[in-house]
Amino acid sequence: MAKKSKLAEIKTKQTSASVGDFINAVPDEQKRKDSFAILEMMKKATGEEPKMWGSSIIGFGYVRYKSPATGREVDWLRIGFSPRKTNLSLYLTMDIKKHAAALKKLGKHKTGVGCLYINKLEDIDMKVLKAMIDTSLNRK
């Protein structure tokens, strides 16, 4: 008997919406500029074209992530970001704590389980952010 996959269906999936149109619709000018800067940085780092995931996340590539706790698997973006109303949310790994050393040098930020929250790029060290992006991409 074949082993049943635990691949879960998640609401946030890749769409064909325009990334450029989405960023251009961001009302805050600084957040829009920062979004284009992050977009270029992630594009260079991945060598991939960005895709919209759901209605508000810009992602690059995808991976099958397996939860160590539940064994549940989901298809998710390798890295990405979202210009939210209150901040820029960056999705670099499933466990942001793995970046602890870099986070100390990054500048003004907050973290969630798998997210890095920054208000604007001028608050952080861009070289540290680039290194964090590269590290995330090199992880298996």
C-alpha positions as CSV (number, residue, x, y, z in Angstrom):
1,M,0.0,0.0,0.0
2,A,1.4,3.4,-1.0
3,K,2.3,5.8,1.8
4,K,-0.1,8.6,2.0
5,S,1.4,12.1,1.5
6,K,0.7,14.7,4.2
7,L,0.8,17.5,1.6
8,A,-1.5,20.2,3.0
9,E,-3.5,22.6,0.8
10,I,-2.8,26.2,1.9
11,K,-4.7,29.3,1.0
12,T,-1.7,31.3,-0.1
13,K,-0.7,30.0,-3.5
14,Q,1.2,31.4,-6.4
15,T,-0.9,33.6,-8.7
16,S,-0.4,35.2,-12.1
17,A,-1.1,38.7,-10.8
18,S,1.5,41.4,-11.7
19,V,4.2,42.1,-9.1
20,G,4.9,45.5,-10.6
21,D,1.3,46.5,-10.5
22,F,1.0,45.3,-6.9
23,I,4.0,47.4,-5.7
24,N,3.0,50.4,-7.7
25,A,-0.4,50.3,-5.9
26,V,1.3,50.6,-2.4
27,P,0.1,53.9,-1.1
28,D,3.2,54.9,1.0
29,E,5.9,56.2,-1.3
30,Q,8.8,55.1,0.9
31,K,7.4,51.6,1.3
32,R,7.0,51.5,-2.5
33,K,10.7,52.5,-3.1
34,D,11.9,50.1,-0.5
35,S,9.8,47.3,-2.1
36,F,11.4,47.8,-5.4
37,A,14.8,47.8,-3.8
38,I,14.1,44.5,-2.0
39,L,12.6,43.1,-5.2
40,E,15.8,43.8,-7.1
41,M,18.0,42.4,-4.3
42,M,16.0,39.2,-4.1
43,K,15.9,38.9,-7.9
44,K,19.7,39.2,-8.1
45,A,20.2,36.7,-5.3
46,T,17.8,34.0,-6.7
47,G,18.2,34.6,-10.4
48,E,14.4,34.0,-10.6
49,E,11.4,36.1,-11.5
50,P,9.1,37.2,-8.7
51,K,5.6,35.8,-8.4
52,M,2.6,37.0,-6.4
53,W,1.6,34.6,-3.7
54,G,-2.0,35.2,-2.7
55,S,-2.9,38.9,-2.8
56,S,0.0,40.5,-1.0
57,I,3.2,38.4,-0.9
58,I,5.9,38.6,-3.5
59,G,7.9,35.3,-3.6
60,F,10.8,33.8,-5.4
61,G,11.0,30.1,-6.2
62,Y,9.3,27.5,-4.1
63,V,10.1,24.6,-1.7
64,R,8.3,21.8,-0.1
65,Y,8.5,22.6,3.6
66,K,7.9,19.8,6.1
67,S,6.9,20.7,9.6
68,P,9.2,19.0,12.1
69,A,6.3,19.1,14.6
70,T,3.4,17.6,12.5
71,G,5.1,16.1,9.5
72,R,2.7,18.2,7.4
73,E,4.1,19.4,4.1
74,V,3.3,22.6,2.2
75,D,4.6,24.1,-1.0
76,W,5.9,27.6,-0.1
77,L,8.1,30.3,-1.5
78,R,11.9,30.0,-1.0
79,I,12.2,33.7,0.0
80,G,9.9,36.7,-0.3
81,F,8.4,39.8,1.2
82,S,5.2,41.8,1.6
83,P,4.8,45.5,2.0
84,R,2.3,45.6,4.8
85,K,0.6,48.7,6.2
86,T,2.7,48.8,9.3
87,N,6.0,47.4,8.0
88,L,7.9,45.4,5.4
89,S,7.6,41.7,6.2
90,L,10.5,39.5,4.8
91,Y,10.1,35.8,4.6
92,L,13.7,34.4,4.7
93,T,13.3,31.0,6.3
94,M,10.9,29.0,8.3
95,D,13.0,29.7,11.5
96,I,14.2,33.3,11.7
97,K,16.2,32.4,14.9
98,K,18.8,30.7,12.6
99,H,19.9,34.2,11.7
100,A,20.5,35.3,15.3
101,A,24.1,36.5,14.7
102,A,23.1,38.6,11.7
103,L,20.0,40.0,13.4
104,K,22.3,41.6,16.1
105,K,24.0,43.6,13.4
106,L,21.0,44.3,11.2
107,G,19.6,47.5,12.8
108,K,16.1,48.4,13.8
109,H,13.8,45.4,13.3
110,K,11.3,42.9,14.9
111,T,11.0,39.2,14.2
112,G,8.2,36.6,14.1
113,V,8.5,32.9,13.8
114,G,9.5,32.9,10.2
115,C,9.5,36.6,9.4
116,L,11.6,39.7,9.7
117,Y,9.8,43.0,10.1
118,I,11.4,46.3,9.2
119,N,9.9,49.7,8.9
120,K,12.1,51.1,6.2
121,L,15.4,50.1,4.6
122,E,17.2,53.2,5.9
123,D,16.8,51.7,9.5
124,I,18.9,48.6,8.6
125,D,22.3,47.6,7.3
126,M,21.7,46.5,3.7
127,K,24.9,44.4,3.6
128,V,23.6,42.4,6.5
129,L,20.2,42.0,4.9
130,K,21.9,40.8,1.6
131,A,24.0,38.3,3.6
132,M,20.8,37.0,5.3
133,I,19.1,36.6,2.0
134,D,22.1,34.7,0.6
135,T,22.3,32.5,3.7
136,S,18.6,31.6,3.4
137,L,19.0,30.6,-0.2
138,N,22.0,28.4,0.5
139,R,20.1,26.4,3.2
140,K,18.5,23.1,2.3
